[in-house]
Amino acid sequence: MAAVSFVACNVDNIGETFSTDTTNNASFVQTVISNTSLPASTTVFNVPVARSSAATAQTFNIKSTLPSGVCPSSVSFAAGEYETSIQLDLSKVDVGTSCKGSLTIEGQEKFTRSSINVTLQKAYTFAKYGTGTYHYNEECFFQGDDPGLEIYKAEGFDVYYITHWGNDTNFYFSIKDGAVVVDDGPTAYTHSSYGAVRINDCSAYFSDWDPAVDGTGYYDAATKTFHFLLVYYVSAGYFGYGEETFEMD
């Protein structure tokens, strides 16, 4: 399990967190946490909480506006403990999706740090996977071959991108349940009449596409070739669709 802690608290400075009334009170150490480049493998993010007296064990209820299931309903201090952490569960938060909201320690609203605003997002870490040649399908949009393109793979995930594809953009795709799926959205070309020409996986673009009948993209390990079923579309419709491939060197 990958866990991330934001900050540690110096016990000598605990009193600065509170007002002059420091009898069994709790507060956040910060008022804002923003981290939008967490490792994609992160499952837990720790938000530190401090209190003024550690004489006894204590539990404080937490009110959260973060997505359901991310924040626990309470945080507890053991006897003798000045600082603990609220463990946010990011295991079900998708990579690239912003997890944003606020946390409030109930009953501590008189303190300036009784609430904290949180913005978290996981990001992939990519490493070069190799080079290869992209084979365009003239029935889709572009034509010809594009050799010497680099491909990158996310560490620990079947997520990839090809550099300088099309009209010099990144081409993102992933492997899900054995199928190679093209990401929606990259602008392949800007057409003088129709504007942005984008790509998407056929299975996502066409509502009546049946992967069991119409097929899916796939990877051929014997030839080290990724096969894509994609469509080139604009706001008014699409130019064409079909199979294109990336053959690794």
N, C-alpha and C positions, 0 to 999 in steps of 0.2 A: 504494500500500500504506500503510495507516494503522498506525503504530507508537506504542506508549506506553512511556515510560521512567518508572520509579518514583522514582528518587532518584539524585543525583550524589554522588560520593565525593570528599572533599578529601584530596589526597595527603599533606598535612601530618599528617593524623590516621590514616593507614593503620596505624601501629603499634598503635593502640588496639584494632584488630580481632584482634590476635594475642597469643599468650603471649610469654614472654621468648625462646623459641626461634623465631626469625623467618627461618629459612633455607628459602627457596623453598617457602613455604606459601601457601595460598589460603583465603579465607573469604568468606561472604556479608556484606554490609554491614548487613542487618537479620536478625532471626530470624522475622519475620512480615510478610507483605504481604497486605492485604485491600482489594480494590477491586471493589465490586459495581455500579458505575455507569459502566463503560467505554462509550464510544461504540459503537453497533452496528456501525460500519464497521471497528472495530479488528481487525487481522489478526495483529499481532505485539505482544507485551508483553515488555519488556526487564527482566530481573532482574540488578542489578549484582553483580559479584564483584570482590574486591580481593585483592592478594597483597603480600607483604612485600619481595620482591626482584624487580627488573625486569631483571636482568643478561642473562638468556637467554629465548628463547621457551619456553613451557611449555604442556602440555595436561593437563587434569584430567578424569577420568571423572565423570559425573553419574548418580546413581541417583534415579529419579523414581517417585512413586506417582500422578502426574497421569494423566489419560486417555491412552491410546496415541496416539502421533504428536504430542503437544503439546510435549514437551521433548526436545531433542537429547541424545545419549548422552555428549557431552563439551563442554568449554569451553576455548578456547585464548587465551593471552596472546602477543602479539608481543614481541620483545625491546624493552626500554625502556618497556613498558606496565605500569602499576601496576593499572589497572582495565579491565575489559571487562564484557560482559553476556551472560547466557544468554538467547537469543531464544526465547520460547515462541510456538509457532504456534497462534493462536486462529482461524485461517481456517475450520476445520470445527466450531468450537464454536458451537452455536445460541444466538441471543439469548435471554436469560432462563434459560439453563441454567448452573448453578454448576459451575465448573471448580475442583476442590479437591483438594489433595494436598500432598506434601512433596518437597523436593529435598535431596539430600545430596551433598557433594563427597567422593568416595571417597578414603580414605587420609588425610583431614584430621579424623577424628572426635575427636581430642584437643582441638580448638578448639571453644569454645562456639557459634561461628557457622558450624559446618560444615554445618548443616542449616537449612532455612527452610520454614515452613508458608505455603502460598499458597492464597488464595481469590479467584477472579476471576469476574466475570460481566458480560456485555454487556447494555446497555439501549438501547431505542429513544429517540430524541429526537423528540417530537411537536410539530407546529405546526398551528395552526387551518387547516382546509381549506375550510370554508364552513358554511352552515346549510341546514336542510331539514326535511321532514316525514316522519315514520315512519308507515307505514300498517300497522296490525295486522290480523291475520286471525282473526276470531272462532272459526273452526273449530280454531285452534291453542290459544289461551288468552285473550289480551286482545282487545278490540275497539275500533274507532274509529281516529282519527288523532291524531298528536302533533306539532304544528307547532313551529317555532322551535328545534329541537334543533341543537346544534353538532356538527360532525364534525371530527376531527383525523386527520392523516396523518403517519406516521413519515418523517423526512427520509431520502430515498434508498431507501425500501422501500415495497412495496404492502401496508402494514399500517395499519389504521384503527381508530378507535373513535368511537362516538356517545355523547354525554353525556346524562345524565338520562333514559335510556331505561327503559321498563317501570316498575318501582316505584322509580325514581330510582337507577339503576346505570349503569355504562358497558358498552356493547355492543361487543365486539371482533370484528373479522373481517379477513380478508386476501384478496388475489387471488393464486392459485397456478395457473400454466399456464392463465390465462384464466378460471378458475372462481372465483367469490366463495365463500369458505369461512368459516363462522361458528365462532368459538372455543368450545370446550367449557367449561362451568363457571359462567358468570355467573349469579347468583341473580336471577331475574326477579321472584320473589314468594315470600313465606313463607305456605304454606297452613296453616290451623288444624288440619287433620287429617293431611295428608301431608308437612308440613314444607317444606323448600326446593324450590321449583320452578326448575329450571335449564334452560338451552337448550344445544343442540348442533346441528351440521350434520347433516342427514339421512344424508349419505354416510358419516359417522363413527359415528353412533348405530346405524343398522340394518345388521346384518352382511350382509344379502342385497340391499342397495341397489346397483344397477348404474348409475353415472352416465351411461353410454351409452344406457341405456333409460329410467331414472327421472329423469334430468336433473341439472343442477347449478345453483348460483346463478351470476349473471352481472351484468355492468354494461352498461347501455344508454347509450352516449355521446350518442345523439340526444336522449334525454329526461333525461339526467343522473340516471339512476335505478339504484340498486343493488337487485338481486333476490336474496333469500335463501331457501333451502330449509332450514327449521329445524324442530326438534322441541322441545316443552316437556315435560320429564320429571321424575319424582321417583324415589325409591328403589324404589317399588312398581311402576313402569311409566311410561307417558306419558299426558298429557292429549290432545295432538293434534299434528299436524304439517302443514306446507304451505308456501306461499309468502307472504312478507311483503316489503315494499319500503321503501326510503328514497329519497325524491325530493328532490334538491338544488334550492335556490332559484336 
